Amino acid sequence: MHSRCDLACDHCYVYEHADQSWRARPRSIAPETVAAAALRIAEHARERGLRRVHLVLHGGEPLLLGPTGLAMVLTRLRAAIEPVAELDLRMQSNGVLLTPQLCDLFLEHGVRVGISLDGDAAANDRHRRFANGASSHAQVRRALALLRRPAYRRCYAGILCTIDVRNDPVAVYQALLAEAPPRIDFLLPHATWADPPPRAGGATAYADWLLPIYRRWVRDGRPVDIRLFDSLLATAAGGRSGTEAVGLDPSGLAVIETDGTWELADSMKTAFDGAAGTGLDVFRHSVDVVTAHPEFSRSRRGLSGLCETCRACAVVSQCGGGLRAHRYSVAGGFDNPSVYCADLKKLIVTMNRESPETAVAPTDLAGDRLLDGLPAADLLDDLGTGHGSEASLRRLAAAQLAYVRGLLVQIADRVAGTPLAEAWELIVRLDEEATEAVSATFAHPYLRRWARHCLAPVSGEAPDWAYLGALAAAAAVRAGVDTDIEVPVRAGLVHLPGLGAQAIDEPGERSARLSITGGGFTARAGRSSVTVPPAGGAPPAGWAPVRQVELDGWSVLIDDIDPYRDCYQWPVSGRLDSAQLASWRGSLTAAWARIRRTVPGQIAGLRAGLRTVTPLRVDPGGRLHSAASRDAFGALGTVPAAPDPLAELLVHEFQHVKLGAVLDMSQLYDPAYRKRLSVPWRDDPRPLEGALQGTYAHLAVADIWRARQGPLARQRHRRYRGWTVRAIDELAGTGALTEHGHRFVRQMRQTVDSWSDDPR
C-alpha cells in the first residue's frame, strides 16, 4: 500500500537489511496498479476455482495511504474479486495512525488489523521508535485500545511481536496478553548466515526465550492463540502449519509492490539485494506466470527443496527448514539449514516431550519409524494395561496421520512438474479450505501402503503415482467441492479410497476425467460417461461403495474393494455379495456385543482406533485366521466366524495395530539385537519384535477368557496367562529393551499380576 513508514524500527527488514529497492519505488500504490492487481487476482481465482482469496495490506506502513486512498483500494479489490471468490482481507500496521474513522472503514469492508508490538514500554522501545528516537509505545497501545472496543473488536486480528532475547520473555508475554489479542505471533528477527542474529544467551537463545512463554501459556490454559506454538502442535499431529515460518506446507505467498511488480515473500529482502525480485509485474504477467517462476517454484518444493542436513533431520516436517530467507549464506545460497536451526530443533523436541496431546515429532521419511517425539510415559502405561483409552488411540491416530502426510509430501516432490502436480495442488487447496475432509481421506488405512509402495516399490513393479489423482478426487468428494481431476482406471474401475469404486465401460482406458459437483461426480473415459450422485441418491450400475456396519452408535467400514488392502499374510476376499455382507454385519454386531460384555476396557480404544475390517479369504479347511499390518493402521483382516471367536480375533489383531503404531513412534528395543526368543505359543523362535507383539496380543486374549465362565474358560485363561508371563520374563531378560521398552513390559507384568488365577 505504501513503501514508506512513520517509524524507524532498527530491526526492519524492509529498510535496514540488504534489499534497498524501496528507495526507487512510488511512495503509494496508484489506482491503476490496484485495478490491474485486482483483475489478476480475480482471473486466477476464476481459473482455479478458488473459494477464497487471502490478501494482506502492508508496507511500509499501509495507514500512510490515508482514509481516501484505503477506501479506493478496498472498494476496487472487492468489486473485482468478490463476484468470483470470498475475500479475506487483513492488514499489518504499527497502529500509530489508527483512528475511529479508519476502524469504521475497516468494519465496512471486513478488514482485520494486526498490530506490531514487542512488549511493555522498555521492550518495545528497544527497536520500535520514531526517527527522532521518541517512543511509539503509547500510540500503539491507543490503537490496541481502539480495536478492543466492542464496536471494532471484529477488526482486531492480533499482535505481531519480534523477539529480542534481551527482554524478559514472561514479561513480554504478560504485556501482550494484557492487550486481549485474539492471536499473538512471535517472529524470529530476520537474519541469515551472512548476517546472523544476536545471540546473547548462547547457541539456543531463541528457543530458551520461547520455552518459558510456552510453559506459562500451557499453564494459563492457552488463553490466546500463539501462532508458532499452534503451528508446531498442529504439524506434530499431522496437520498443516498454516505459516511459511515452519512446516512443509507449500508456500502460496506472492507480494505486489507499490509499482505493481510481483515479488517473492518479502522476508527474502533480508538475504541480498534483489533476492525477492522476479522481473514480473501485474500489468503484463498473470499469477500463473508468477507461480511458474523458478524461484517461486523453489519455495513450493517442500522436502525436496531443503538441504541434505534438513532432509535427514528427525523434526523436518515440523520445522520445514524454517523460513527460506533464514537459510541464506554467501557460499551456499539457500542450500543450508536455517540460521535458527538449533533453536527450532530444541523448541520442537521440548514441546513434543512436554505436550500431553503431542503424539510425535515428524517421521523418518525413509519409512520405518517416527523419531524424536517419543511417547509420554502415560501413553505407554495406558496401553501397557492391554487396553487403551480413547485419548491414547487418538494420539496414535494423530501420529499415523503425521506419517502419511510426510509420505505424501515426498510423493508430491516426486511428481512436481508433471501433470500429476494438478492433483497435489488440489489437495493443498482443499487442505486449507476443508481440512477435516482431507484429514479423513488421509486417515484411510490403506493409503500408507500405497505411499510406501510408490516411494520404495517392490522390484519389478512400477510406482502407482497416478493414484494421487484418486486421492485428490476422494478428498474433493468428501469436501463437496466442485472441481475436475484426472484419475486412473485399474481393471475397469475408478477407485476413490475409503469411498468406493465405479466400473468404467470402456475397455482399454487407463484414465478417466472426474467432474465433481456437490459430493457427487461424473466419470468420463473415452465415449463412456457415468454419474454417481451424492450420498443418498440412487447409485448407477457399477458403483461399488465401501459398506459399513453400525455398532451401537459407531460404524466400522467393511472394505472389500480397496486396491491396496491386500497387505496381510493371508489373501483377501473378493467383493461380498448381499448375503455375505448381511452375514458379516450380523457376525460383527454379535462379536461387538461379546466384547462389550467380556472386556469393556477395550471398547473406548476400538471405537477411537478401528476404522476398517477387511474380509479375508476363507480357508478351505475351515481354519480361523486374522491379520494386521504395520502399513494399515486402523484396519485389520479376518475371516467370518461365530461371535465368540470373532470377538477374540478382533481384539487380538487390534493389539497388533496398537503396538505397531507405538513402535512407529518409539524404539522399545535395541534394533541391533539379533537373538531369537523362545515363545510358548510357537515352536519356532521369534525375533524380539515378534515376541513383543505376540505377548501383547496374548495379554488381551487372556483377559477375554478371564471374563468367561466354565471349566474351558478357566483352562484357556490360565494357558494364555501363563504364556504371557513367560514371554514377559523372556523379554525382560534380554537386556535389549530401552527405557520405554522396560516401562511398557513392566506395565504388562503389573496388569497380569493384578489378576487372580481364576476368571472373574
Protein Blocks (a to p, Z undefined) as FASTA:
>chain_A
ZZcdfbdcfkbfklmmmblklmmpcfbdcfklmmmmmmmmmmmmmmnopabdcddddedj
fklnojmlmmmmmmmmmmmmmmmpccddddddehlmgcfklmmmmmmnopacddddebdf
klmmmmmccfkopafklmmmmmmmmmmpmklmmmpnbdcddddfkbcfklmmmmmmmnop
abdcdddddddfklccdfehijklmmmmmmmmmmmmmmnopaaccfklmmmmmmmnopae
hiakgcjbdcfbdcddfkopacddfklmmmpghklpgoiafklpcfklmmmpmklmmmmn
mmmlpcfklmmpmklmmnnnpafklmpcfklomaccdfklmmmmmmmmmmmmmmmklmbd
cddfkopacehiacdfklmmmmmnopapfklmmmmmmmmmmmmmmmmmmmmmmmgoiakl
mmmmmmmmmmmmmmmlmmmmmmpmklmmmmmmmmmccehiacdfklmmmmmmmmmmmnop
acddddddeehiacdehkbccddddehiabdcdddeehiacddehjbccddddehiacde
hiacdddddeehiacdddfkbfklmmcfbdcdddddfklmmmmmmmmmmmmmmmmmmmmm
lmmmmmmmmmbdcdddddfklpacddddfklghiacdddddfklmmmmmmmmmmmmmmmm
mmmmpcfbdfkbmbdcddfkbfbdcdfklmmmmmmmmmmmmmmmmmpgcjklmmmmmmmm
mmmmmmmmmmmmnopacfklmmmmmmmmmmmmmpcfbdZZ
